[in-house]
Amino acid sequence: METELDIVPDHLYHEVADRIESLIEKQTLKVGDKLLSVRALSKEQGISLSTAFQAYYHLESKGLIEARPQSGYYVKFSPRHTFDLPTCCEPANEILPVTLDDMITSVYNDLRSTKITSFSVSAPDHSLLPIAKLKKSVMYSLNHEADHCLGYEHVQGNETLRKQIARLGFNWGGVLGEQDVVVTAGCMEALALSLKAVTKPGDTVATESPTYYGIFRVMESLGLNVIEIPTNPATGIDIDYLERAIPKFRIKACLFVPNFNNPVGSCLPDEKKKQLVAMLAKKEIPLIEDDIYGEMYFGKTRPRTCKSFDRKGLVLHCGSFSKSLAPGYRVGWVVPGRFKDKVISLKRMNNISTNTLAQVSIAHFLQNGRYELHLRHLRKALHTQCLQYQQAITEYFPEETKVTRPQGGFVLWVEMNKKTDGFKLHKRALKHNIGIAPGQIFSVQGSQFSNYFRLSYGTPWNNKVENGLKILGELMGR
């Protein structure tokens, strides 16, 4: 049976689509701009709903616009040319002790300076956070808690907060109870407690290459060695290489960031997560899963976690509200599986309990259903910013540049020509009040990533950001 869509005159929807495409090419409509709804376009142009839909469908098939769930149509990334993805790292031939130099101090010395256009911090700008609503939750907690949040919380964490975190687990395929969760002082404490629970000094731990420099600092403090696993910039770690490396390097534990790894932004496909968990379970090797970026997805559904495939309690799932809600509150958690008693014992020795006011305030915020609404707004903003930054990179950075195309998270991983040193670029950029994170701090293999840097798109697009990227591109070309 012929439908209305079948009899839409080709020239009519093409005509509307061509005019919109022309506006995009002239940048009258820019990356991230929201288009009229199908109904509004129909009314404005005097066309049927089906013709309006066909015009948008045609533009979507050309990759010029995209439909976002429960939001509408937006202008998509439309560069004059697209850069290649960065290359994978070379496989490691030996285990290495973790040693870090003064680079990290140099990069983050002026973290709070308002003079610097900072592309080095993997976190949301304060303008993207629900400050007013968080204030209400803080004031409610101070006024309604029996001891006004002055007392110590339970070592395992505030019970209401643990219940809310357990409910969040449903989104990534978990089936948790509040008794499964241990609240921590941010994700870094969760990772440190997990490493202490499953390793001893001198053990070797597998990580992605590259990965977040803070992980190396924790491992260094615990006297651990590291073996870096090659990581594809789109699909994550090479599981086959990891399986061969386990007996060769006597790997005792793994610590991975499967969802939107920092700094690469890769996301291990759900089927690969299942394969990874099953492979490690056979060998009785614990997997510490840093899922701090899991909620920052751009697609229709949240990627699953490794923990959701865990049947033996060997996955220690770590998360935090630092990247999604309140960086300074330092509230995270770990779901430690079979290592729960060990983790609680270590936490009791380390800090007795986590900040009471911060826990109770976040619990109140979550209880009132504010978190998911905030996350929807945050995801839309980050997706738009990611596209805006990518387009600017294609316009301002040298032709030989390679850059990732993440589907979530906060960061882009940029590969420059072999002659350009990331740390030297960082030093030159600082003279122009621009901050970047050089690739060398994301690996213990020294020069492996010397011509790379990490660039955060956590700050909303503005003239200062655009000018900073333009200057950075000029500095890269020298």
Summary of the structure (lengths in Angstrom):
residues: 478
radius of gyration: 23.7
end to end distance: 63.1
largest distance: 73.3
contacts: 1610
relative contact order: 0.15
helix: 46%
strand: 15%
